Amino acid sequence: MKYNPLVSVIMPVYNYGHLIKESIDSVLAQTLPDFELIVVNDGSTDNSRKIAHSYLDKRIKIINFPENRGCYPAMNAGMRVAKGEYLCVVGSDDINLPKRLEKQYLFLEENKELGMIGSAFQMLNDPLPYYKETDYETIKVLFLRNCYSSHATCMVRTALVQKYDLYYNESYTYSSDYDWQVRALSLFPASNINEIFYQIRMHEQQITKRKGKEQFFFMVQIRMKQLSFFRIKPTESEKALHNSFINGMADCHFDEKLINQWIDKLLEANRVTRYYSQQKLQNFLQAHCNQYVFQMKQT
């Protein structure tokens, strides 16, 4: 009988040879020993491949791409071969704190209604914690603005990934994790544990730093895509209004009256679709309206 681990950890890497060892070591140091670590070497031209292959731990599996294909194809490749009951995708430049896998695994085992669990996190060399909402309905609403939860803190049930074909849309070259979480939240409940299990390293090689404009472009596309949950097909003017309004950035073309009309349209549509909690959606939209009006008065 073939044995499958409890958790599959997917780690895509591209030219992070100076950082990957610390990240791999943080996985190997987990208090939950029953896992597989799938390192996907995305055509690295530095010593990343050599470092990954230097480990003798049988829990480490390595996939080598002959050339660089991108982060999301690497993630998909790892997820498709994962054997664990649960899986998570981690950065090859970040740190998983020792109890991360154990605590998230036990939480999902004890809360069968949840399909995914995230956590609080912090930036390396910064003690400030980033706590996250735990209420599923609130989390769904917050994703209307941006990728609210840190994707790398999430653990998901592998059976749900397979059931719903929940892999990354590679056309969203720099923001597919945002789209992935939006789709996941539309399929099953999720929450966060407000303990710090993950540390994110900030540096100049990150996609956020190198491809910030491109990432924002795809983020806006994913933001607009969520209007389908209201069954609304927005006009070009409505798209511009919605984006400006959600960003809280005043635009002289859209006054307070137009913003309130748009809010009313969203709330009325949601009364029919019932995708979002009506009260939580109303609170979210009103808060953004207040921010937008404040920005207008400042200009």
N, C-alpha and C positions, 0 to 999 in steps of 0.2 A: 504494500500500500504506500503510495507516494505521500510524503509529508509536506504540508503547506504551512508557512509561518503565519503568525497572527497579524503582523503588519508588514507592508511593503513600503519602503522609503525610496522615493525616486529623486535622484540628484543629477540634473543636467549640468554639464560643465563645458565652458569654452574659455581657454586661456586664463584659468585662475590657478595656475600652478603654485603661486605664492600664497594662496589662501585655502586651497582645497583640503590640505592635510588637517587643518584645525577643524574644518567642517566635518570631514569623515570621522575624525576622532570623537567629535561630539555625539555622533550617532552610535559609534561603537561603545561609548560610555553610558548608554541608556540603562536604566534600572530594569526595564523590560528587555530581556535578552532574546526573546523569540521574534526576530524580524529578519528581513532580507533588505539589503541596501543595494539598489540598482543604480549604478553610476553610468550615465550616458555621456560619453565623451563625444562632444559635438564638433569633431574635426579640429581639435586643438592643435596649434602649431608650437606650443611651448612644452613644458614638461608635465602637463596635467595628466596625460595618459600614463607616463612612466610612474608617477606618484600613485595613481589609482591601482596600477598593476603590482605595486610593491607590497601591498597588503596580502597576507596569507590567510586572513579570516575567511572561512568558507561561506559566511553570510553575505559576502560582497560578490555581486555579479556585475560584469562590465559589458556595456554595449559600445562599440567603437564605430562612429560614422567616419567614412573616408574623407569627407569634406564637411565644412560648416553648413548646416541646414537651418539653424535657428533654434531658439529656446523651446518654442512650442512643439515643433516636430520631435525634438528630443524628449520632451515630457510625454508626448503621446506614445512614443516608442517604449518608454519605460512602463507606462501605465498598461499598455497592451500585453506585456509579458508578466505583469505582477501576479504573484500567487497568493498574497496575503488576504486575509479576511477584511482588512482595512488597509487604506493606503494614504500616503501624504507625499507632497512634492516639496522639496526643500532647496534652498539656495546653496550653491557650492562656495559661497562667500560668507554664509551666516552660521550661527551657532544654535544648536538644539540643546536646551538645558536638560540635565540628566533624567528628570522624571517626566519629560514631555510625553513620550510614547505610552508609558504605563498609565498616567493619569487620564489621558484622552481615551485610551483603549477601555479602561474601566468605566469611564463616564458613558461611553456609547453602549457598553454592555449593560449598564444599569438603566439606560434611557432608550429603550428600543424604538420609541416613536421618532427619534431624531435620526436623520441620515448623515449629518455632518456636524462636526464641532470644531470651533476655532479657539483662540485664546488671546489673552493680553500679550503684549510684547514690549520690548524696549530697544532703543538704538544702542549699539556697542559704545562704551565709554560715556554713556548718558544714563544716569539713574532714573530719569523720568519715565514712569510706566505709561503705556498707552492701553487704557482699559476700553472694553468694547461692550455694546449692548448685548444682553442675553435673550431678550424677547424676540422671538422669530418674526412676528408681524412688524415690529419696529425695525428690525434689520432689513426686511424686504423694502420698506419705504426709504430707508437711508441710502440704499443702492440706486435710487433714482438720481442721485447727485453724482456719485463716484463709486469707486471700488472701496466700499466702507471697511470691510474686514481684510486683514493681511492674508493673502492666499497661502503663504508658506506656513501659517499657523494652523491650517485646516487639516483635519483627518476625516475621511469619508469612507462609507461602506463600499467595498469593491463591487459587491453584487448590484448596487444601485448604478454605479458607473457602467457596468456591463448591460444592465437591463435597459437603461435609457440612452445607451451609446454616448455617454457623457465624456467626450474627449474635447480637446481644444480646437477651436475654429482657427486654423492657421492663417486665414486671410486677415485676421486682426493682429497684424505682425507684432505689435508692441503692447497690446492691451488685452490679449485673449483671456487672461486670468480674470479680468473684470466680467467679460461675457460668460465665462465658465461658471462663475459664482452666481450670476443672475439666473442662468438656466437651472443651476442646481437648486436655488431657492424656489424656483417655480415648480419643482418636482417633488420636493420633500422638505420637512421642517429642519431647521438648523439652529444652533445656538453658539455661545462662547463661554468658556471658563475664564473667569477674571483672575487668573494666576499667570504670571510671566513664565512661559515655556520656551520663548524664542527670542533671539537677539539678532537684529539686523545691522549689517555693516554698511556704513555710508562711504562711498568712494567714487572717484571720477570715472571709473569704468562701467558703472551701473547704467542700465538702459534709461532709467529716469534722468540721469545726467547727460548721457550722450545723445539720446533720442527723445528728449522731452517734448518737442513740438509734434513729432510724429505720433508719440504716445497719446498726446492730447487729442489729435485728429481722430484716432480710433476710439478714444474714450467718448467723444461726442457722438460718434456713430452708434455706439452701444447704448448710450443714454437715450438717443432717439428711438432705438429699437424697442425700448421698454414701453413706449407709448402704445405698442400693440396689446399690452395687458389691459388697456382701456378700450381696445378695439377702435382706436382713433387713427385715422390716416391724415396726419397734419399737412397743411399747406407749407410752402417754403417760408412764408411769413410766420406761421405758427412755430415752425422749427426754430427760427431765429429768436422768436420771443421766448420760447421755452428754454433754450440754451442760455440766453442772457439772464433770464429770471432765476433759473436754478443756480447759475454761477454767482448770482447776487451782484452782477455788474450792470450798472445802469446804461441804457441805450435810449437816445433821444427819440427813437422811433416808437417806443413802447412806454406809454404813461401808466399811471396807477390804475386807471379805468380799464385799459386793455389787459393788464395783468390780472385784475379781479375777474374779468370775463373769462379769461383762460382758466383760472382756478375753478370757477363755477362749472366750466365745461368738463374739466377733469373729474371733479367731484360727482357731477351728474352721471358721467360715463361709468364711474366706479360703482355707483349705486346699482347699475345693471350688471356689470361683470363680477363685482364683489371679490375682486382679486386682492385688493388691499383692505386692511381695517379702515373703515371710513373715518373714524375719529383720529387715528394716528396719521392718516393721509392728510386730513384737514389741518392738524397741528403742524405737520411738516410744511405744507404749502403756505400756511399763514406766516410761519416763521421766516420763510424765504421771501414772502411778500414784504414783510417788515424790513428785512435787510435790503431789499431792492429799493424800497421807498427811501430808506435812509441814505443809500448811495446816490439816489437822484438828487436829494436835497444838498448833498455835498458838492455836486458838480455845477 
